[in-house]
Amino acid sequence: MSAKHWALCLLLLLVPVQAEPTRPRARDLGIVVGTLPPGPHNAITDVKGVRVGHTTLWHGEGPLLPGKGPVRTGVTAILPCPDPWDTRLPAAGFLLNGNGEMTGLAYLNDIGRLESPILLTNTLNVGRVADAAVTWLIGKHPDIGVTGDVPVPVVAECDDSTLNDIQGRHVGEKEVLAALDGAMEGPVTEGAVGGGAGMVCYQFKGGIGTASRRVSDGYTVGVLVQANHGLREELTVLGVPVGAAMPEAVLPRRSFGSIVMVVATDAPLSQSQLSRLARHAAIGLARTGAMAHHGSGDLMLAFSTANGIQRGQEETTQSLTQLADQRLDPLYQATVEASEESIYNALLGATTTVGRDGARAEAIDPVRLQELLRSHGRL
């Protein structure tokens, strides 16, 4: 084969294959949630310093072979700052419904500081992902556990066994390190990527979604969700019961699923204020029709990039700026709006996925969604 032909083959290998056209986001369809403006990327990364990375695992078809496939899973990494071990940020978690796991939540709520990346994956991969997070932190700080303190990683999960060989625990150290090292500012890929690869939302294909809002004080609130919750008839968009109007191709799910919601802001907030911000994410979730079923795990975490404490300064007197409680309402509104829109973006960003045993999770039809909203005067 000539050098020209080799070059052509290499070029074809490097060109990504895209089975479907680019999926629209909510605002592309005219779906505007609330009144506050989004940030430039309408993503959690609009909060300066926050980065997001994904590793997606996608291979195999046909009947489930436990431990082998089909595989539809991954991990999503949120870096709250370039080095969360060195710069501990104020944070708080909220548990709306407890059939789920977020490691490190007890420590985080007691100390009020986030000192690790936030990682999202599937239920049975929590241990391996947490172990890999420790490896990543030790790589940056070799004194961990030797002369220094030890971390408690934050890893949250949803059950993707409807589509994925979850027993295989396919996300390992290599995949976690790739997501962390590849975390970037700017636009965030949504839908069936990273930890969202195998997720099902309102019995449509779900996954990762994000949005942001700016408030008049100049602060930004960003939200990222891993959406794997709800029944079709519950889905509401801008107050319209669209799920009940789209009863076709409903995928039976193995559980009521879960959702993880991460809220970031650059506003200088205390732990108690961040706890309230995390709770307000649940209002955005409810606006999409969710009821937090008994079998659902609904986990929220909020952090601020302001008032970081450098490791080694913990024993000194600290003077911190805190926003007055009377100025929190715009941030509450921003959290609610961005949380609601993040879930819509998770749905709209996902593509139709066939997983284990031929289980097929249909992507929501954006044209049909627009028609329903127009018929109710919402577009």
Residue pairs with C-beta under 8 A, 6 or more apart in sequence:
1 9
19 351
20 351
20 352
23 190
23 191
23 348
23 349
23 350
23 351
23 363
23 366
24 348
24 366
25 42
25 190
25 345
25 348
25 349
26 32
26 33
26 211
26 341
26 344
26 345
26 348
27 38
27 42
27 341
29 348
29 366
29 369
29 370
29 379
30 370
30 373
30 379
31 237
31 238
31 341
31 344
31 373
31 379
33 211
33 238
33 337
33 340
33 341
33 344
34 213
34 333
34 336
34 337
34 340
34 341
35 337
36 213
36 214
36 215
36 330
36 333
36 334
36 337
37 213
37 214
38 46
38 211
38 212
38 213
38 214
38 338
38 341
39 46
39 47
39 212
39 213
39 214
39 220
39 222
40 46
41 186
41 187
41 188
41 212
42 210
42 211
42 212
42 341
43 52
43 186
43 187
43 188
43 210
43 211
43 212
43 222
43 224
44 50
44 52
44 78
44 188
44 210
44 212
44 222
44 223
44 224
44 262
44 264
45 51
45 52
45 184
45 185
45 186
45 187
45 188
45 210
45 222
46 212
46 214
46 220
46 222
47 212
47 220
47 221
47 222
47 264
47 265
47 266
47 305
48 220
48 266
48 305
49 80
49 81
49 82
49 185
49 305
50 78
50 79
50 80
50 81
50 185
50 222
50 264
50 305
51 78
51 79
51 82
51 183
51 184
51 185
52 76
52 77
52 78
52 79
52 183
52 184
52 188
52 210
52 224
53 76
53 77
53 79
53 178
53 179
53 180
53 181
53 182
53 183
53 184
53 194
54 74
54 75
54 76
54 77
54 179
54 182
54 189
54 193
54 194
54 195
54 208
55 74
55 75
55 171
55 175
55 176
55 178
55 179
55 182
55 194
56 74
56 192
56 193
56 194
56 197
57 71
57 72
57 73
57 74
57 170
57 171
57 175
57 197
58 71
58 72
58 74
58 197
59 69
59 70
59 71
60 68
60 69
60 70
60 71
60 165
61 70
61 354
62 70
62 357
62 358
63 356
63 357
64 70
64 165
64 356
64 357
65 165
66 165
66 167
66 168
67 165
67 167
67 168
68 165
68 168
69 165
69 168
69 356
70 163
70 164
70 165
70 355
70 356
71 164
71 165
71 168
71 170
72 160
72 163
72 164
72 192
72 197
72 198
72 353
72 355
72 356
73 121
73 122
73 125
73 160
73 164
73 165
73 166
73 170
73 171
73 195
73 197
73 198
74 121
74 171
74 175
74 179
74 193
74 194
74 195
74 196
74 197
74 198
75 119
75 120
75 121
75 125
75 129
75 171
75 175
75 176
75 179
75 194
75 195
76 119
76 120
76 121
76 179
76 193
76 194
76 195
76 196
76 208
76 224
76 226
77 117
77 118
77 119
77 120
77 176
77 179
77 180
77 183
77 194
78 117
78 118
78 119
78 120
78 183
78 224
78 262
78 264
79 117
79 180
79 183
80 89
80 91
80 114
80 117
80 118
80 264
80 303
80 305
81 87
81 89
81 305
81 308
83 140
84 114
84 115
84 116
84 117
85 115
85 116
85 137
85 140
85 141
85 144
85 151
85 311
86 140
86 141
86 310
86 311
87 308
87 309
87 310
87 311
88 113
88 114
88 115
88 308
88 309
88 310
88 311
89 113
89 114
89 115
89 303
89 304
89 305
89 307
89 308
90 112
90 113
90 114
90 269
90 270
90 271
90 274
90 303
90 304
90 306
90 307
90 308
91 108
91 112
91 113
91 114
91 271
91 274
91 301
91 302
91 303
91 304
92 108
92 109
92 112
92 271
92 272
92 274
92 275
92 277
92 278
92 301
92 302
92 303
93 102
93 105
93 108
93 109
93 275
93 278
93 299
93 300
93 301
93 302
94 275
94 278
94 279
94 281
94 282
94 299
94 300
94 301
94 302
95 102
95 105
95 298
95 299
95 300
96 282
96 285
96 292
96 298
96 299
96 300
97 292
97 293
97 294
97 296
97 297
97 298
98 297
99 256
99 258
99 294
99 295
99 296
99 297
100 123
100 156
100 157
100 158
100 258
100 260
100 296
100 297
100 298
100 299
101 123
101 126
101 155
101 156
101 157
101 297
101 299
102 154
102 155
102 156
102 157
102 260
102 299
102 301
103 126
103 130
103 152
103 153
103 154
103 155
103 156
104 116
104 152
104 153
104 154
104 155
105 154
105 299
105 301
107 152
108 114
108 152
108 154
108 301
109 271
109 275
112 270
112 271
113 309
114 154
114 303
115 151
115 152
116 133
116 137
116 151
116 152
116 153
116 154
117 133
117 136
117 153
117 154
117 180
117 183
118 154
118 155
118 156
118 262
118 301
119 129
119 130
119 133
119 153
119 154
119 155
119 156
119 176
119 179
119 195
120 155
120 156
120 157
120 158
120 194
120 195
120 196
120 208
120 226
120 260
120 262
121 129
121 155
121 156
121 157
121 171
121 195
122 157
122 158
122 159
122 160
122 161
122 164
122 166
122 171
122 195
122 198
123 157
123 158
123 159
123 160
123 161
123 166
124 166
124 167
124 169
125 157
125 166
125 169
125 170
125 171
126 155
126 157
128 169
128 171
128 172
128 173
128 176
129 153
129 155
129 171
129 176
130 153
130 155
131 173
132 172
132 173
132 175
132 176
132 177
133 151
133 153
133 155
133 176
133 180
134 144
134 151
134 153
135 173
135 176
135 177
136 176
136 177
136 180
136 181
137 144
137 151
137 153
138 144
138 145
141 148
144 150
144 151
148 311
149 311
154 301
156 226
156 260
156 299
156 301
157 258
157 260
157 297
158 195
158 199
158 226
158 228
158 229
158 257
158 258
158 259
158 260
158 297
159 166
159 228
159 254
159 255
159 257
159 258
160 166
160 197
160 198
160 199
160 200
160 228
161 198
161 254
161 255
162 198
162 200
162 251
162 253
162 254
162 255
162 355
162 356
162 359
162 361
163 198
163 200
163 353
163 355
163 356
163 359
163 361
164 197
164 198
164 355
164 356
165 356
166 198
179 194
188 208
188 210
188 224
189 208
189 349
190 196
190 207
190 208
190 209
190 210
190 345
190 346
190 348
190 349
190 350
191 205
191 207
191 208
191 209
191 346
191 348
191 349
191 350
191 351
192 198
192 199
192 205
192 207
192 349
192 350
192 351
192 353
193 207
193 208
194 207
194 208
195 208
195 226
196 206
196 207
196 208
196 209
196 226
196 227
196 228
196 346
196 350
197 207
197 353
198 353
198 355
199 205
199 206
199 207
199 226
199 227
199 228
199 257
199 346
199 350
200 206
200 228
200 251
200 253
200 257
200 361
201 207
201 227
201 228
201 229
201 230
201 257
201 343
201 346
201 347
201 350
202 229
202 230
202 231
202 232
202 234
202 235
202 243
202 288
202 289
202 347
203 230
203 231
203 232
203 250
203 251
203 252
203 253
203 361
204 232
204 235
204 251
204 347
204 350
204 361
204 362
204 363
204 364
205 347
205 350
205 351
205 352
205 353
205 361
205 362
205 363
205 364
206 227
206 228
206 229
206 346
206 347
206 350
206 361
207 226
207 227
207 346
207 349
207 350
208 224
208 225
208 226
208 227
208 346
208 349
209 224
209 225
209 227
209 341
209 342
209 343
209 344
209 345
209 346
209 347
209 348
209 349
210 222
210 223
210 224
210 225
210 342
210 345
211 222
211 223
211 337
211 338
211 339
211 341
211 342
211 345
212 220
212 221
212 222
212 223
212 338
213 220
213 221
213 222
213 333
213 334
213 335
213 337
213 338
214 220
214 334
215 221
215 330
215 331
215 333
215 334
216 330
217 267
217 327
217 330
219 265
219 266
219 267
219 330
219 331
220 265
220 266
220 334
221 263
221 264
221 265
221 267
221 277
221 331
221 334
221 335
221 338
222 263
222 264
222 265
222 338
223 261
223 262
223 263
223 264
223 281
223 284
223 335
223 338
223 339
223 342
224 261
224 262
224 264
224 342
225 259
225 260
225 261
225 262
225 339
225 342
225 343
225 346
226 259
226 260
226 346
227 259
227 342
227 343
227 346
227 347
228 257
228 258
228 259
229 256
229 257
229 258
229 259
229 285
229 290
229 293
229 296
229 298
230 256
230 257
230 288
230 289
230 290
231 243
231 256
232 243
232 244
232 246
232 247
232 250
233 241
233 243
233 244
233 247
234 243
234 289
234 290
234 291
235 241
235 242
235 243
235 244
235 246
235 288
235 289
236 242
236 243
236 287
236 288
236 289
237 288
237 344
237 369
237 372
237 373
237 378
238 373
238 378
239 376
239 378
240 372
240 373
240 376
240 378
241 289
242 369
242 372
242 373
243 289
245 372
246 364
246 365
246 368
246 369
246 372
248 362
249 360
249 362
251 359
251 360
251 361
251 362
255 295
255 296
256 293
256 294
256 295
256 296
257 296
258 296
258 297
258 298
258 299
259 285
259 290
259 296
259 297
259 298
259 299
259 343
260 299
260 300
260 301
261 278
261 281
261 282
261 284
261 285
261 298
261 299
261 300
261 301
261 339
261 342
262 300
262 301
262 302
262 303
263 274
263 277
263 278
263 281
263 300
263 301
263 302
263 303
263 335
263 338
263 339
264 302
264 303
264 304
264 305
265 277
265 302
265 303
265 304
265 305
265 331
265 334
266 304
266 305
266 306
267 304
267 306
267 323
267 331
268 304
268 306
268 307
268 320
268 321
268 322
268 323
269 277
269 304
269 306
269 322
269 323
269 331
270 322
273 322
273 323
273 325
273 328
274 302
274 303
274 304
275 302
276 328
276 332
277 302
277 328
277 331
277 332
277 335
278 300
278 301
278 302
279 300
280 332
280 335
280 336
280 339
281 300
281 302
281 335
281 336
281 339
282 292
282 298
282 300
282 339
283 335
283 336
283 339
284 335
284 336
284 337
284 338
284 339
284 340
284 341
284 342
284 343
285 292
285 298
285 339
285 340
285 343
287 336
287 340
288 340
288 343
288 344
290 296
290 298
292 298
302 335
306 321
307 320
307 321
307 322
309 318
323 331
347 363
347 364
348 364
348 366
348 369
350 361
350 363
350 364
351 363
352 360
352 361
352 362
352 363
353 360
353 361
353 363
354 360
354 361
355 361
370 379
373 379
